[in-house]
């Protein structure tokens, strides 16, 4: 009923918010990615609470693809810097892991909903359809804040891992020559590039018509 969906809406928005805030202050690489998963699950529940069930499942599929890519890249980085998960001991890894850097940033951008990557097709649709629902300003503001939190912890993760000075031990292994590690990552990268449009063509027979004012239309990208 109405009260159930309102309760689910509130809980899911709070989940998105809390996990986003915690991810910003976390230093464990795997915990950051796990909290970001929690945030996206909040997004799916948010979608369900608005009655957009197919959309939630669509987001589940695209998110599964690029989050698997994120975790694989994280595993390679952890393995490469000598089995430490603390991102304070990373830094400047783009020099040692150029391919993994590209793939991980691809997954991160997809998570942030950058246009034409996999995450954009599902996430942006949820956001724009949520803007059409009249749940009030608070829910909309919280949703946009949660979106910007996603971008914030993704950028922070990228910055601490790949930019700056390497601050760990002397043992950087040559992971990128190992094809059993790199193969799945490259395959998943292509999938997280093209799965968005393909899945949206497969799962939605008719395009969704969205009427929004200009500000709300641009709001997701602006945030």
Secondary structure by P-SEA (a helix, b strand, c coil): caaaaaaaaaaaaaaaaaaaaaaaacccaaaaaaaaaaaaaaaaaaaaaacaaaaaaaaaaaaaaaaaaaaaaaaaaaaaaccccccccccccccccaaaaaaaaaaaaaaaccccccccccaaaaaaaaaaccccaaaaaaaaaaaaaaaaaaaaaaaacccccccccccccccccccccaaaaaaaaaaaacaaaaaaaacccbbbbbbbccccccccccc
